[in-house]
Amino acid sequence: MADVLKVSCHALLLLIACDCFFAVEASSAVTSYDCGQVERGSIEELVCTDDGLAALDAKLAEVYDAAIEKTANEQPPVLRAEQRGWIKGRDNCWLSADKRRCVEEEYQHRIAELQARYQLIAGNGPIIYTCDDDPRNEVVVTFFQTEPPTLIAERGDSVSLMYLQPSASGTKYQGRNESFWEHHNCEALITWGYGTKEMRCKRTP
């Protein structure tokens, strides 16, 4: 009986030690939130226990603060609401088969989006493309060397953020319902809106 109690106590001490080790590991991560307060099994816990993801979280916090400074007089405060929505989207990565990759991409895309939208890094542009040989049909594009690379395209009153995509030829960017695919000779195929016809566009000298 004494031996059984010794074994049980030893196992209990190991569990306590493991819990303490986790707490130290979690609290050592530099994140935008308190890792000691996260729920076990949550996406926040995953970020706390992964140095790469924790670094991305810290980077996003830095970029977000810079964007907030640029929107100090924004009414209503759209950026703060968007960020809360983004956090919910990030936390939905628990449904993904590869949770870490999902979270990593969410952070990378959000950082790139804020850097481009609020011009927190220098852009290449604006560059004007005339589409279908109609001077009234212009798309204005600015490229940003974010990670991943992005562009912001404007057509009339509409604006689209697009991310660089793998492509066998040329340079291709994809947004929500828009795409930009530039080939040689400064020509680009641009789609603007879901199900719309592809436009053939040329850079304006």
DAZI-V148087 format. One record per residue. RES is the residue in one letter. SS is DSSP state (alpha for helix, beta for strand, coil for the rest). PSI is psi in whole degrees, -180 to 180 (NA if undefined). Layout:
RES/SS/PSI + RES/SS/PSI
This chain:
M/coil/-41 + A/alpha/-40 + D/alpha/-40 + V/alpha/-43 + L/alpha/-38 + K/alpha/-44 + V/alpha/-44 + S/alpha/-42 + C/alpha/-38 + H/alpha/-42 + A/alpha/-40 + L/alpha/-41 + L/alpha/-37 + L/alpha/-42 + L/alpha/-42 + I/alpha/-42 + A/alpha/-42 + C/alpha/-43 + D/alpha/-41 + C/alpha/-39 + F/alpha/-43 + F/alpha/-43 + A/alpha/-41 + V/alpha/-45 + E/alpha/-45 + A/alpha/-44 + S/alpha/-19 + S/alpha/-15 + A/coil/136 + V/coil/100 + T/coil/175 + S/coil/1 + Y/coil/170 + D/coil/110 + C/alpha/-18 + G/alpha/-9 + Q/alpha/6 + V/coil/156 + E/coil/137 + R/coil/137 + G/coil/-1 + S/coil/166 + I/alpha/-35 + E/alpha/-39 + E/alpha/-42 + L/alpha/-44 + V/alpha/-42 + C/alpha/-31 + T/coil/8 + D/coil/115 + D/alpha/-40 + G/alpha/-45 + L/alpha/-37 + A/alpha/-38 + A/alpha/-39 + L/alpha/-38 + D/alpha/-43 + A/alpha/-39 + K/alpha/-44 + L/alpha/-41 + A/alpha/-40 + E/alpha/-45 + V/alpha/-41 + Y/alpha/-43 + D/alpha/-39 + A/alpha/-38 + A/alpha/-39 + I/alpha/-39 + E/alpha/-35 + K/alpha/-14 + T/coil/26 + A/coil/-34 + N/coil/12 + E/coil/128 + Q/coil/124 + P/coil/165 + P/coil/80 + V/alpha/-42 + L/alpha/-42 + R/alpha/-41 + A/alpha/-41 + E/alpha/-39 + Q/alpha/-38 + R/alpha/-39 + G/alpha/-38 + W/alpha/-42 + I/alpha/-41 + K/alpha/-40 + G/alpha/-42 + R/alpha/-43 + D/alpha/-20 + N/alpha/-6 + C/alpha/-13 + W/alpha/-17 + L/alpha/-12 + S/coil/149 + A/coil/-32 + D/coil/87 + K/alpha/-43 + R/alpha/-46 + R/alpha/-40 + C/alpha/-48 + V/alpha/-43 + E/alpha/-45 + E/alpha/-37 + E/alpha/-45 + Y/alpha/-47 + Q/alpha/-44 + H/alpha/-38 + R/alpha/-42 + I/alpha/-48 + A/alpha/-40 + E/alpha/-48 + L/alpha/-40 + Q/alpha/-40 + A/alpha/-50 + R/alpha/-39 + Y/coil/12 + Q/coil/52 + L/coil/-13 + I/coil/160 + A/coil/144 + G/beta/161 + N/beta/105 + G/beta/-170 + P/beta/146 + I/beta/130 + I/beta/131 + Y/beta/129 + T/beta/127 + C/beta/140 + D/coil/35 + D/coil/27 + D/beta/109 + P/beta/-21 + R/beta/-12 + N/beta/85 + E/beta/146 + V/beta/125 + V/beta/123 + V/beta/136 + T/beta/128 + F/beta/144 + F/beta/134 + Q/coil/63 + T/coil/-174 + E/coil/99 + P/coil/162 + P/coil/147 + T/beta/168 + L/beta/154 + I/beta/122 + A/beta/140 + E/beta/132 + R/beta/110 + G/coil/-126 + D/coil/3 + S/beta/143 + V/beta/138 + S/beta/131 + L/beta/130 + M/beta/149 + Y/beta/146 + L/beta/137 + Q/beta/154 + P/coil/139 + S/coil/138 + A/coil/-27 + S/coil/151 + G/coil/-165 + T/beta/120 + K/beta/133 + Y/beta/148 + Q/beta/131 + G/coil/-159 + R/coil/-54 + N/coil/16 + E/beta/154 + S/beta/154 + F/beta/121 + W/beta/102 + E/beta/132 + H/coil/-160 + H/alpha/166 + N/alpha/26 + C/alpha/31 + E/beta/145 + A/beta/145 + L/beta/121 + I/beta/130 + T/beta/130 + W/beta/98 + G/coil/151 + Y/coil/127 + G/coil/11 + T/coil/163 + K/coil/142 + E/coil/135 + M/beta/144 + R/beta/119 + C/beta/149 + K/beta/145 + R/beta/136 + T/coil/125 + P/coil/NA
